[in-house]
Structures are given as structure tokens and as C-alpha cells.
Amino acid sequence: MTVLLFGASGYLGRAADEALRGRDARVVRVSRTAVHDDSWVRHDLVRGGIDELAELLWAVRPSVVVNCTGLLDGTTADLVAANVTPTAALVDAIARTVPSARLVALGSAAEYGRVPHGLRVAEDAVPDPVSAYGITKLASTLLVRDAVTAGRLDGVVLRIFNPIGADLPAGTVLGRAAQAMRVALRQGDDITLGPLDAYRDFVDVTDVADAIADAALATVAPEPVLNVGSGRAVAVRDVVAMLASAAGFRGRVIESGPAPSRSNAVTWIAADTTRAQRSLGWAPHQDLTTSVRAVWQHA
């Protein structure tokens, strides 16, 4: 089993690489930056042309293509280029060059937008994203789903909720909090974050990686869109308090910073993971306390 892994140097890509290799898959890692050794290939899904991508697919002849690239923040044009264009290129190039290969793409809980408080959202909910990020992730999902429905592609989109754990990037609320706490512990300061009253579904990055590996290596084609979350919504304020406890941070957390534009209108989100359990046999295993400790230990 050969897996062509785009975004292998990123947060989710590194975890997926480890999970796939742990199941004896041959992983050809793709990055747009430096090539580390013979198991890496340099390619930029945003700037590279369709012919160049087709040549790469033809050379590797993968059984599975996993795309872990993407952009959380930026201009609308940047988000379209990073989140939609690569998916369109992969759908066309795979259908043209290696039509038997499966595409595993990563979606986002942001595709759902506002959902009823207290309920877990399932894949058949009508998506209504409230930010350019969510809109571009939904567009990517629809491209894959429509290609699957038309019989052009063996593909699945994993809608990832809020991944946390070791090496969490600073672009997320817990990543920012961990970074701020490290500075504050040295300088004796309080920290300032945005509003923390929303409820989010936090899922460990190793559980996300297992879901990616499950989807990539499944012998039967999975359902085309699957939620990957813990199934539990937790107040962000409580999770930041858990992080402060793990860090030994006793200063104040001041919530006067700007809210993130991609999610500030969503006050509650939790995943219904029934389909992922049915289609992949996947379920999350890591508890939230362990995940939060890993955020701090590897910040």
C-alpha cells in the first residue's frame, strides 16, 4: 500500500504520517518546501499546475492520496487558493492519472456554521458556514462528494472538529494560550485572549491521525463525508483553565482580545460520530486531560 501524503510537514500531516507508517504503509511525503530525504517529494498544490501534479501521481502510482494541506486564516483569495484549488486539482488529476486511487481530504467543523445548542451535529445537517474559511472548506468537500456521487472518484472527506495535542500550532486558541503562558511564566504577567465562552469539540491529534489511516486503508470505500470529533462539547474557558493548571500558570486570563473571525459566531459545536464508527470502525480514545497536557508539554 503506497500513500502519497500532501502536507506531510504540517501539524496533521506529521501525525498522519506516523499513523500510516505504524500500519506498514509506504508513505511518500510531499512538501512545498525542503526535501529532507528520498522519501520526500517537493510539490506545491497551490502553485503547481495540473500537468505537474499528474506527472507526480503517474510516477508514484499511489493506492491512496491524502491531502493534509490547508489554510486557517488569510484573505478570501488566499483561503480559496489554499483550500479549494488543491482539491479541484487532485480530483481532476487522480481521475485522469490513477483513477483507482482513493482520495482522503480533510474538511472542517466550520462547514456546519451555527448549530442548535446541546445537540451533536451529523453529516446530513444542512451546512451553513459563517466565515470564508468555512465556505472554502465546504466548497472542497462538495467537490469530492460530487466526484464520488458521479462515480469519478473513490474519495472521503473527514470533517475534523478541533484537533489538539502535541505540537499544536499557535493559530488555534489553545496554541495561542500555551504560547502566551510560556511568556507570562518568564515575565510574571497576565495573559490576554479573545472571548472563551464558546463550546467546542476537542479531539486529540492522534485520534485524528488514526481516522485518516482508517479511511486511507479501509478495504471498502467509506461513506463520502465523515465527522471526526470527540462527540463532546466543552467550554473553551474550562479547557484554557486545564491548560493553566498543567502549566502551573496562576496569573489572570483576560478575555479582551479579538474573537477569531472564522468561528466567533458559532457558540456551540459537537460531533455526532456515528457514521465514522459505522463506516471505519473509528472512535476517539484519548481523554481531554491527556490531550491538554500534551499541548503544554510540546508547546
Phi, psi and omega per residue, in radians:
M1 nan 2.048 3.112
T2 -1.878 2.205 -3.137
V3 -2.006 2.200 3.044
L4 -1.676 1.965 -2.977
L5 -1.909 1.865 3.072
F6 -1.494 2.504 -3.090
G7 1.310 0.528 -3.047
A8 -1.181 -0.340 -3.138
S9 -1.604 -0.028 -3.118
G10 -1.528 -3.135 -3.053
Y11 -1.046 -0.973 3.136
L12 -1.298 -0.560 3.141
G13 -1.097 -0.726 3.132
R14 -1.116 -0.736 3.127
A15 -1.167 -0.705 3.112
A16 -1.118 -0.709 3.112
D17 -1.003 -0.809 -3.134
E18 -1.122 -0.744 -3.125
A19 -1.147 -0.727 -3.130
L20 -1.172 -0.760 3.119
R21 -1.149 -0.543 3.084
G22 -1.155 -0.277 3.083
R23 -1.890 0.354 3.026
D24 1.191 0.399 3.010
A25 -1.365 2.543 2.990
R26 -1.486 2.024 -3.062
V27 -1.889 2.135 2.996
V28 -1.734 1.944 -3.021
R29 -1.569 2.345 -3.095
V30 -2.057 2.340 3.088
S31 -2.458 2.639 3.101
R32 -1.471 -0.132 -3.092
T33 -1.887 -2.334 -3.001
A34 -1.195 2.532 3.016
V35 -1.655 2.127 -2.996
H36 -1.487 -0.697 3.132
D37 -2.793 -2.943 -3.053
D38 -1.175 -0.276 3.129
S39 -1.521 0.057 3.120
W40 -1.964 2.571 3.066
V41 -2.252 2.463 3.096
R42 -1.662 2.162 3.060
H43 -2.776 2.477 3.120
D44 -1.977 1.924 -3.104
L45 -1.175 -0.422 -3.116
V46 -1.384 -0.803 -3.025
R47 -1.721 -0.340 -3.124
G48 -1.277 2.561 3.138
G49 -1.413 2.905 -3.128
I50 -1.134 -0.597 3.130
D51 -1.184 -0.697 3.102
E52 -1.119 -0.714 3.101
L53 -1.130 -0.742 3.121
A54 -1.080 -0.659 3.095
E55 -1.111 -0.706 3.108
L56 -1.122 -0.791 3.124
L57 -1.088 -0.709 3.130
W58 -1.132 -0.657 -3.112
A59 -1.242 -0.678 -3.073
V60 -1.506 -0.588 -3.066
R61 0.884 1.014 -3.078
P62 -1.268 2.668 2.962
S63 -1.411 -0.518 -3.103
V64 -2.440 2.481 2.992
V65 -2.055 2.184 3.111
V66 -2.004 2.230 3.136
N67 -1.949 1.874 3.109
C68 -1.858 0.279 3.100
T69 -1.424 2.881 3.085
G70 2.725 2.990 -3.082
L71 -2.363 2.300 3.136
L72 -1.487 -0.743 -3.042
D73 -2.313 2.708 3.106
G74 2.620 -3.032 3.073
T75 -1.224 2.864 3.108
T76 -1.014 -0.744 3.132
A77 -1.106 -0.714 3.112
D78 -1.078 -0.760 -3.108
L79 -1.162 -0.694 3.071
V80 -1.102 -0.791 -3.112
A81 -1.100 -0.656 -3.057
A82 -1.521 -0.524 -3.002
N83 -1.871 -0.383 -3.094
V84 -1.897 -0.864 -3.078
T85 -0.991 -0.788 3.126
P86 -1.054 -0.681 3.132
T87 -1.132 -0.772 3.119
A88 -1.050 -0.749 -3.142
A89 -1.118 -0.733 -3.126
L90 -1.167 -0.739 3.129
V91 -1.034 -0.823 -3.109
D92 -1.191 -0.774 -3.059
A93 -1.218 -0.676 3.126
I94 -1.155 -0.800 3.132
A95 -1.054 -0.572 -3.100
R96 -1.449 -0.605 -2.938
T97 -1.902 -0.832 -3.120
V98 -2.298 1.218 -2.987
P99 -1.099 -0.302 3.129
S100 -1.500 -0.150 -3.102
A101 -1.310 2.535 3.078
R102 -1.599 2.440 3.030
L103 -1.832 2.169 3.017
V104 -1.913 1.985 -3.138
A105 -1.984 2.710 -3.104
L106 -1.872 2.087 3.039
G107 -1.701 -2.806 -3.043
S108 -2.622 2.609 3.009
A109 -1.062 -0.387 3.129
A110 -1.096 -0.268 3.103
E111 -1.153 -0.462 -3.080
Y112 -1.365 -0.553 -3.051
G113 1.262 -2.505 -3.123
R114 -1.291 2.356 3.098
V115 -2.274 2.757 -3.121
P116 -1.045 2.314 -3.136
H117 -1.085 2.335 3.085
G118 1.616 -0.154 -3.114
L119 -1.886 2.579 3.032
R120 -1.554 2.297 -3.028
V121 -1.554 2.354 3.133
A122 -1.864 2.925 -3.029
E123 -1.135 -0.370 3.141
D124 -1.532 0.052 3.028
A125 -1.146 2.546 3.138
V126 -1.280 2.070 -3.118
P127 -1.261 2.475 3.132
D128 -2.589 1.215 -3.057
P129 -1.082 2.611 -3.048
V130 -1.981 0.194 -3.140
S131 -2.546 2.825 3.093
A132 -1.059 -0.640 3.093
Y133 -1.033 -0.902 -3.134
G134 -1.088 -0.653 3.116
I135 -1.099 -0.766 -3.115
T136 -1.221 -0.611 3.088
K137 -1.186 -0.651 3.087
L138 -1.149 -0.717 3.103
A139 -1.030 -0.729 3.103
S140 -1.074 -0.793 3.120
T141 -1.043 -0.756 -3.114
L142 -1.143 -0.612 3.095
L143 -1.077 -0.747 3.125
V144 -1.217 -0.824 -3.097
R145 -1.058 -0.741 -3.130
D146 -1.167 -0.643 3.099
A147 -1.157 -0.634 3.083
V148 -1.164 -0.805 -3.129
T149 -1.065 -0.638 3.138
A150 -1.369 -0.086 -3.133
G151 1.383 0.236 3.140
R152 -1.498 -0.258 -2.922
L153 -2.657 2.476 2.880
D154 -1.651 1.816 -3.025
G155 -2.565 2.753 3.099
V156 -2.560 2.440 3.029
V157 -1.909 2.178 3.049
L158 -1.687 1.991 3.116
R159 -1.448 1.773 -3.074
I160 -1.444 2.342 3.105
F161 -1.489 -2.093 -3.065
N162 -1.882 1.641 -3.096
P163 -1.282 2.389 3.068
I164 -2.430 2.938 3.141
G165 2.404 -2.836 -3.083
A166 -1.005 2.449 3.062
D167 1.160 0.461 3.132
L168 -1.046 2.248 -3.115
P169 -1.231 2.746 -3.082
A170 -1.265 -0.153 3.137
G171 -1.312 -0.086 3.107
T172 -1.820 2.845 -3.058
V173 -1.115 -0.717 3.122
L174 -1.276 -0.580 3.058
G175 -1.092 -0.763 3.088
R176 -1.120 -0.726 -3.130
A177 -1.110 -0.752 3.135
A178 -1.103 -0.749 3.122
Q179 -1.092 -0.771 -3.136
A180 -1.143 -0.670 3.135
M181 -1.165 -0.631 3.112
R182 -1.086 -0.761 3.114
V183 -1.155 -0.776 -3.091
A184 -1.124 -0.625 3.131
L185 -1.132 -0.523 3.100
R186 -1.382 -0.593 -2.998
Q187 -1.847 -0.124 3.126
G188 1.291 0.491 -3.075
D189 -1.749 2.922 2.875
D190 -1.432 3.016 3.083
I191 -2.145 2.684 3.134
T192 -2.105 2.194 3.092
L193 -2.229 3.083 3.039
G194 -1.366 -3.064 3.112
P195 -1.023 2.426 -3.060
L196 -2.091 0.394 -3.048
D197 -1.560 -0.076 3.130
A198 -1.311 2.814 3.069
Y199 -1.923 2.295 -3.104
R200 -2.278 2.714 3.091
D201 -1.724 1.800 -3.121
F202 -1.635 2.247 -3.127
V203 -2.230 2.373 -3.065
D204 -1.161 2.493 -3.092
V205 -1.096 -0.519 3.100
T206 -1.234 -0.573 3.047
D207 -1.202 -0.668 3.054
V208 -1.062 -0.784 3.141
A209 -1.072 -0.681 3.087
D210 -1.107 -0.684 3.110
A211 -1.121 -0.702 3.094
I212 -1.078 -0.794 3.131
A213 -1.134 -0.715 3.102
D214 -1.039 -0.784 -3.126
A215 -1.190 -0.670 -3.113
A216 -1.177 -0.668 -2.968
L217 -1.808 0.033 3.140
A218 -1.070 2.383 -3.119
T219 -1.314 -0.479 3.097
V220 -1.896 2.402 -3.121
A221 -0.994 2.202 3.128
P222 -1.234 2.961 2.985
E223 -1.088 2.629 -2.931
P224 -1.234 -0.405 3.108
V225 -2.364 2.204 -3.088
L226 -2.380 2.331 3.055
N227 -1.318 2.456 3.041
V228 -2.248 1.740 3.132
G229 -2.659 -3.095 3.130
S230 -1.489 -0.344 -3.062
G231 1.470 0.134 -3.074
R232 -2.327 2.239 3.074
A233 -1.634 2.321 -3.108
V234 -2.249 2.458 3.090
A235 -1.087 2.258 -3.133
V236 -1.034 -0.632 3.116
R237 -1.018 -0.697 3.138
D238 -1.182 -0.650 -3.134
V239 -1.230 -0.653 3.062
V240 -1.118 -0.647 3.075
A241 -1.123 -0.667 3.063
M242 -1.092 -0.701 3.111
L243 -1.132 -0.740 3.110
A244 -1.066 -0.687 3.109
S245 -1.126 -0.764 3.119
A246 -1.111 -0.573 -3.101
A247 -1.479 -0.263 -3.010
G248 1.275 0.456 -3.123
F249 -1.554 2.150 -3.081
R250 -2.026 0.163 3.097
G251 -1.365 -3.124 3.117
R252 -1.479 2.574 2.991
V253 -1.867 1.860 -3.072
I254 -1.644 2.185 -3.041
E255 -1.737 0.978 -3.105
S256 -1.960 0.052 3.138
G257 -1.362 2.978 3.130
P258 -1.208 2.543 3.075
A259 -1.367 2.557 3.096
P260 -1.142 2.271 -3.048
S261 -1.150 -0.466 -3.047
R262 -1.357 -0.207 -3.051
S263 -2.550 0.061 -3.016
N264 -1.163 -0.386 -3.136
A265 -1.449 -0.153 -3.110
V266 -1.759 2.004 -3.077
T267 -1.646 -0.276 -3.057
W268 -2.624 2.389 2.988
I269 -2.710 2.338 3.033
A270 -2.605 2.507 -3.032
A271 -1.616 2.396 2.847
D272 -1.577 1.987 -3.051
T273 -1.799 0.337 -3.102
T274 -1.004 -0.755 -3.079
R275 -1.186 -0.681 3.115
A276 -1.123 -0.667 3.089
Q277 -1.152 -0.700 -3.121
R278 -1.267 -0.740 -3.024
S279 -1.421 -0.626 -3.035
L280 -2.030 -0.225 -2.985
G281 1.246 0.371 -3.062
W282 -1.628 2.495 2.988
A283 -2.645 2.580 3.105
P284 -1.234 2.597 -3.103
H285 -2.134 -0.530 -3.057
Q286 -1.339 2.392 3.068
D287 -1.475 2.771 -3.017
L288 -1.116 -0.673 -3.131
T289 -1.053 -0.772 3.117
T290 -1.104 -0.714 -3.134
S291 -1.124 -0.754 -3.131
V292 -1.146 -0.721 3.087
R293 -1.054 -0.676 3.124
A294 -1.151 -0.618 3.077
V295 -1.007 -0.810 -3.093
W296 -1.238 -0.805 -3.060
Q297 -1.091 -0.509 -3.084
H298 -2.006 0.346 -3.119
A299 -1.186 nan nan
